[in-house]
Amino acid sequence: MTEEEKMEVAIFRFSVISDFVNGSQMDGKEKQRLLQEKCVRKWNIPYSSRTRISESTIRRWIRLYQNSNRNLKSLYPGARNDRGKSRSMDEETCLALASLRHQMPRATARHLIATMEKRRLVTPGTTLTLSSVYRFLHQQNLMNLTAQHKVDRRKFEAELPNDLWQSDVMHGPYIEVAGKKRKSYLIAILDDHSRLILYGQFYLNEQLASYLDTLEHALLKRGLPRKLYVDNGPAFRSRHLEQVTAALGIALIHSKPYTPQGRGKIERFFRTVRSDFVIGFTGKTLPELNEAFDLWLNDVYHQRKHGATGQKPIERFAANMECLRVAPKNLKDYFRQTARRRVAKDRTVTLKGHLYEAPVSLIGYQVELLYHAANMMRVEVFYQQKSYGFLRLVDLNVNCRVKRDKNRNADISIDMDKKRYQGGSLLKLKRKKNDG
């Protein structure tokens, strides 16, 4: 499996065990009841033909996650017994299977395989297996084409602050940017129990980077939630967001498309923003918009009694501060993106148009790079889950003047403060010595 596929499996496994490992207060009977519910439920397990998970498997995942100090990679799948054997289907067979699935939306995987073989739709030399068919149907979102589920519209409310956060995007007013009119977007996160807005800000887009900025501010300001309930937009369906939340022990829940009922509280807040704030805004720029919104949020919305709770949001949230989980000090590290690169013979790697110099010991190896798109000066390199520090941008002028060690083992490091070079000697310094 690729690193991306392993991470997909790990994120799924975390979603199964998140209720048991994210600090929720449950007694033994409640935990056992929840465990049994998960065992009888049918799951869409990534890259597997199975639909159910045993109690022993769930307990093993919990144990692996806790013993690794909440390292998401501890939930990676183990090595396959059939390593080296191809499990992929050719493009022609995939197209035929997808077409047949639309013709027979209620058919089981076994029935699809039998029909494919009967109609001779399988490319000669290809063998369809249950696991390969299930994997393909999952990847193409073809599992439940006709599933009709009644919508449970019962009202609900989280028992405590930070039990559940709701988040969504609202189209805001037009503002001036460089002499042109631009639409603004309000990204906000609301605490389901208190109706407190954990963080909210207007942006010029509704992309992933904007949402991650909002989420990071909310976590720093209010602590870690148990669950995060979001929309199905592109920003919320990001693999990066899934990795961030899973690494922090937050269960990420997506609402069903075109069904905003589950996000009713955040939608109600947006109506209040439009009627109470936007209508009275007289500014023109984005900084003016955010300054006015922050003032209205803290001085008006948070300070008046909410119609549903009868309490001020800020007071209702602060009434149970003892149950809140504080965000880790290295929170920014959890928001880093990952990329895999092979270190070239000249010990360089390229990322986002930048050329970096890696340690000599990593030449020829595929490494993992962790970085923030907003700060490409701090790119950390990992190999086999071990950090080799931060990469340095290649300085061709410096490299031209540095004499490499003959053993080619030592790394060249530069002390920018003292302007001294270690791990190699400057040619010009050697010349001065000879002249003397």
C-alpha positions in Angstrom: 0.0 0.0 0.0 1.1 3.6 -0.6 1.6 6.0 2.2 -1.6 7.8 1.3 -3.6 4.5 1.4 -2.1 3.6 4.8 -3.1 7.0 6.1 -6.6 6.6 4.7 -6.9 3.3 6.6 -5.5 4.8 9.8 -7.9 7.7 9.7 -10.8 5.3 9.3 -9.6 3.2 12.2 -9.3 6.3 14.3 -12.9 7.3 13.4 -14.0 3.9 14.9 -12.1 4.3 18.2 -12.3 8.1 18.6 -15.2 7.8 21.2 -12.9 5.8 23.4 -9.6 7.7 23.2 -10.5 11.4 23.0 -11.2 12.0 26.7 -15.0 11.3 26.8 -16.4 10.5 30.2 -18.0 7.1 30.0 -18.5 4.4 32.6 -17.7 0.7 31.9 -21.3 -0.2 31.0 -21.6 2.7 28.5 -18.2 1.8 26.9 -19.3 -1.8 26.5 -22.6 -0.8 25.0 -20.9 1.5 22.5 -18.4 -1.2 21.7 -21.2 -3.7 20.9 -22.9 -1.2 18.7 -19.8 -0.7 16.6 -19.4 -4.5 16.3 -22.9 -5.1 14.9 -22.7 -2.1 12.6 -21.9 -2.5 8.9 -18.9 -0.4 7.8 -17.4 0.7 4.5 -13.9 -0.4 5.4 -11.2 1.1 3.0 -9.5 -1.6 0.8 -11.4 -4.4 2.5 -14.3 -6.7 1.5 -15.3 -7.0 5.2 -18.2 -4.9 6.5 -17.9 -5.7 10.3 -15.3 -5.2 12.9 -14.8 -7.6 15.9 -14.5 -6.4 19.5 -11.0 -7.7 19.7 -9.9 -5.7 16.7 -11.4 -2.5 18.1 -9.7 -3.1 21.4 -6.4 -3.8 19.6 -6.6 -0.5 17.7 -7.3 1.4 21.0 -4.3 -0.3 22.6 -2.0 0.5 19.7 -3.1 4.1 19.6 -2.7 4.7 23.3 0.6 2.8 23.6 2.1 5.0 20.8 1.3 8.2 22.7 -1.6 9.0 20.3 0.5 8.5 17.1 -1.9 8.2 14.2 0.7 6.0 12.3 0.3 3.3 14.9 -3.0 2.5 13.2 -1.4 1.8 9.8 -2.3 -1.6 8.4 0.4 -4.4 8.7 2.2 -5.8 5.8 0.1 -8.0 3.4 0.7 -11.7 3.1 0.4 -11.5 -0.7 3.0 -8.7 -1.1 4.3 -8.5 -4.6 1.1 -9.8 -6.2 -1.0 -7.4 -8.3 -4.4 -6.6 -6.9 -5.3 -4.0 -9.5 -7.8 -4.2 -12.3 -7.1 -2.8 -15.8 -8.9 0.3 -17.1 -11.2 -1.6 -19.4 -12.4 -3.9 -16.7 -12.9 -0.9 -14.3 -15.0 1.0 -16.9 -17.2 -2.1 -17.5 -17.7 -2.7 -13.8 -18.7 1.0 -13.2 -21.2 0.8 -16.1 -22.6 -2.4 -14.8 -22.9 -1.0 -11.3 -25.1 1.8 -12.6 -27.2 -0.7 -14.5 -27.5 -3.0 -11.4 -27.4 -0.6 -8.4 -28.8 -3.1 -5.9 -26.6 -6.1 -6.9 -24.1 -7.5 -4.5 -20.4 -7.7 -5.2 -20.7 -11.5 -5.9 -23.5 -10.9 -8.3 -21.5 -8.2 -10.1 -18.5 -10.5 -10.5 -20.7 -13.3 -11.8 -22.4 -11.0 -14.3 -19.1 -9.6 -15.4 -17.7 -13.1 -16.1 -21.0 -14.3 -17.7 -21.0 -11.3 -20.1 -17.3 -11.7 -20.7 -16.6 -8.1 -19.6 -13.4 -9.1 -17.7 -10.2 -8.5 -19.6 -8.5 -11.9 -20.4 -5.9 -12.7 -17.7 -7.7 -10.6 -15.1 -9.3 -12.3 -12.1 -12.0 -10.4 -10.2 -11.9 -10.9 -6.4 -14.4 -9.7 -3.8 -11.7 -7.4 -2.2 -10.8 -5.8 -5.5 -14.4 -5.1 -6.4 -15.3 -3.8 -3.0 -12.2 -1.5 -3.1 -13.1 -0.2 -6.5 -16.8 0.5 -5.5 -15.6 2.3 -2.3 -13.1 4.4 -4.2 -15.7 5.4 -6.9 -18.5 6.1 -4.4 -20.6 3.3 -6.0 -21.5 1.3 -2.9 -25.0 2.7 -2.1 -26.5 4.2 -5.2 -30.1 3.5 -4.2 -29.9 3.5 -0.4 -32.9 5.4 0.9 -32.6 6.5 4.5 -35.2 8.4 6.5 -33.8 11.6 7.9 -33.8 11.8 11.7 -34.8 15.4 12.3 -34.9 15.3 16.1 -33.3 18.3 17.8 -30.2 17.6 19.8 -27.7 19.5 22.0 -24.2 18.5 23.2 -24.1 17.9 27.0 -20.9 19.8 27.7 -18.7 22.5 26.0 -16.4 21.2 23.4 -18.3 17.9 23.1 -19.3 19.0 19.6 -18.3 21.8 17.3 -20.2 22.9 14.2 -18.6 24.7 11.3 -19.7 26.1 8.0 -19.2 29.0 5.5 -21.4 32.0 4.8 -21.3 34.3 1.8 -20.5 37.7 3.2 -20.8 41.3 1.8 -18.7 42.7 -1.1 -15.7 44.7 -0.1 -13.0 46.7 -1.9 -9.7 45.0 -2.7 -7.2 46.9 -4.9 -9.9 49.1 -6.2 -12.2 46.2 -7.2 -15.3 44.6 -5.6 -14.6 41.2 -4.1 -17.0 38.9 -2.3 -16.1 37.9 1.3 -16.7 34.6 3.1 -17.4 34.1 6.8 -15.9 30.9 8.2 -17.1 30.3 11.7 -17.0 27.5 14.3 -19.7 27.2 16.9 -19.8 25.2 20.1 -23.0 23.1 20.0 -23.6 23.2 23.8 -23.2 26.9 24.5 -23.7 28.5 21.0 -20.4 30.3 21.6 -18.5 31.2 18.4 -15.1 29.6 19.0 -13.6 31.7 16.2 -14.9 33.4 13.1 -13.4 35.5 10.4 -14.1 36.8 6.9 -11.8 35.7 4.1 -11.6 36.4 0.4 -12.1 32.7 -0.4 -13.5 29.5 1.2 -10.5 27.3 0.4 -8.8 24.8 2.7 -6.1 27.2 3.9 -8.7 29.7 5.1 -10.6 27.0 7.0 -7.4 25.6 8.6 -6.5 29.1 9.8 -10.0 29.4 11.4 -9.7 26.0 13.0 -6.2 26.7 14.4 -7.3 29.9 16.0 -10.3 28.2 17.6 -8.2 25.4 19.0 -5.7 27.8 20.5 -8.4 30.0 22.0 -10.9 27.4 23.3 -9.1 24.0 23.5 -9.8 20.6 21.7 -13.3 19.4 20.9 -14.3 15.7 20.9 -16.1 16.0 17.5 -16.1 18.4 14.6 -19.2 18.5 12.4 -18.7 20.1 9.0 -20.2 20.5 5.6 -19.3 18.4 2.5 -17.6 21.3 0.6 -14.1 20.7 -1.0 -12.3 22.4 1.9 -14.0 20.0 4.4 -13.4 16.9 2.3 -9.6 17.4 2.3 -7.3 14.6 3.3 -5.1 17.2 5.0 -8.0 18.2 7.3 -8.7 14.5 8.1 -5.1 14.0 9.1 -5.0 17.1 11.3 -8.2 16.2 13.2 -7.2 12.6 13.6 -3.7 13.4 14.9 -5.4 15.7 17.5 -7.8 13.1 18.6 -10.9 14.9 17.1 -13.6 12.8 15.3 -14.4 14.5 12.0 -18.0 14.1 11.0 -19.4 15.2 7.6 -23.0 16.1 7.1 -25.0 14.5 4.3 -25.1 16.5 1.1 -28.0 18.9 0.7 -29.2 18.2 4.3 -28.3 21.2 6.5 -30.5 20.1 9.4 -27.6 18.7 11.4 -25.8 22.0 11.2 -29.0 23.9 12.3 -27.2 25.9 15.0 -24.5 27.3 12.8 -27.0 28.1 10.1 -29.2 29.9 12.7 -26.1 31.9 13.7 -25.5 32.9 10.1 -29.1 34.2 9.8 -28.4 36.4 12.9 -25.2 37.7 11.3 -27.0 38.7 8.2 -29.9 40.4 10.0 -28.0 42.0 12.9 -24.5 42.6 11.7 -24.1 42.7 7.9 -27.1 45.0 7.4 -25.5 47.6 9.6 -21.9 47.3 8.3 -20.7 50.6 6.6 -17.0 49.8 6.0 -15.3 49.0 2.7 -12.2 46.8 3.3 -11.6 43.4 4.7 -9.7 44.6 7.8 -12.6 46.9 8.6 -15.1 44.1 8.1 -13.2 41.7 10.5 -12.7 44.4 13.1 -16.4 45.3 13.1 -17.4 41.6 13.2 -15.1 40.9 16.1 -16.5 43.8 18.1 -20.1 42.8 17.4 -19.3 39.1 18.3 -17.8 39.9 21.7 -19.8 42.9 22.8 -23.3 41.9 21.4 -23.8 38.2 20.4 -21.8 36.6 23.2 -23.3 38.9 25.9 -27.0 38.5 25.3 -29.1 35.6 26.3 -29.6 33.0 23.6 -33.2 32.2 22.8 -32.8 28.4 23.0 -30.6 28.1 26.1 -31.8 31.2 28.1 -28.1 31.9 28.9 -25.3 34.1 27.5 -23.1 31.9 25.2 -19.9 33.0 27.0 -21.3 32.2 30.5 -22.7 28.8 29.4 -19.4 27.9 27.9 -17.4 29.0 30.9 -19.6 27.1 33.4 -17.8 23.8 32.7 -14.2 24.8 32.1 -12.8 21.8 34.1 -13.8 19.4 31.3 -11.9 21.2 28.5 -8.8 19.7 26.8 -6.0 22.2 26.3 -4.4 22.4 22.8 -0.8 21.1 22.7 2.0 23.6 22.8 3.2 22.5 19.4 -0.2 22.9 17.8 1.2 24.4 14.6 3.1 21.2 13.9 -0.2 19.3 13.6 -1.2 21.6 10.7 1.8 20.9 8.6 1.3 19.3 5.2 3.2 16.3 4.1 5.0 15.4 0.9 7.2 12.5 -0.2 10.4 13.1 -2.1 13.5 11.1 -3.1 16.8 12.7 -2.2 18.9 13.2 -5.3 22.6 12.3 -5.7 23.5 15.9 -5.1 21.6 15.6 -1.8 18.8 18.0 -3.0 15.0 17.8 -2.9 12.5 20.1 -4.5 9.3 21.3 -2.9 6.9 24.0 -4.1 9.5 25.4 -6.4 12.2 25.6 -3.8 15.5 23.6 -3.8 16.6 22.3 -0.5 19.8 20.5 0.7 19.3 17.3 2.7 21.7 15.3 4.9 24.3 13.2 3.0 23.1 10.1 4.8 19.6 10.4 3.1 20.9 10.4 -0.5 18.9 7.9 -2.6 16.2 7.4 0.1 12.5 8.5 -0.2 11.8 10.8 2.7 8.8 12.6 4.2 8.7 16.4 4.3 6.5 18.3 6.8 5.9 22.0 6.0 3.7 25.0 6.2 2.8 26.5 2.9 3.0 29.9 4.5 6.6 29.3 5.8 8.7 27.4 3.3 11.8 28.2 5.4 11.0 25.5 7.9 10.7 22.2 6.1 11.4 19.2 8.4 12.6 15.9 6.9 11.7 12.5 8.2 12.9 9.0 7.3 11.4 5.9 8.9 9.5 8.1 11.3 12.8 9.7 12.6 13.4 13.4 12.2 16.6 14.6 10.6 16.0 18.2 11.3 15.0 21.1 9.1 16.2 21.4 5.5 18.3 24.4 4.3 17.6 26.2 1.1 20.5 25.6 -1.4 22.9 28.5 -1.7 24.9 27.9 -4.9 27.5 30.5 -4.0 28.2 28.9 -0.6 28.4 25.4 -2.2 30.9 26.7 -4.7 33.2 27.9 -1.9 32.9 24.9 0.4 35.4 22.0 0.2 33.5 18.7 0.8 34.8 16.1 3.2 36.5 13.2 1.5 34.6 10.6 3.5 31.3 12.2 2.3 29.7 11.3 5.6 29.6 14.6 7.5 27.0 17.2 6.8 27.9 20.8 6.1 26.2 23.2 8.5 26.3 27.0 8.5 26.3 29.2 11.6 24.7 32.3 10.1 25.4 34.3 13.1 29.1 33.7 13.3 29.5 33.3 9.5 31.6 30.1 10.1 31.4 26.9 8.1 31.6 23.5 9.8 31.9 20.1 8.2 34.2 21.5 5.4 36.8 24.3 5.1 36.6 27.4 3.0 39.1 27.4 0.1 39.8 31.1 0.7 40.8 30.3 4.3 43.1 27.6 3.1 44.8 30.1 0.7 45.3 32.6 3.5 47.0 29.9 5.5 49.3 28.9 2.7 50.2 32.6 2.0 51.3 32.9 5.6 
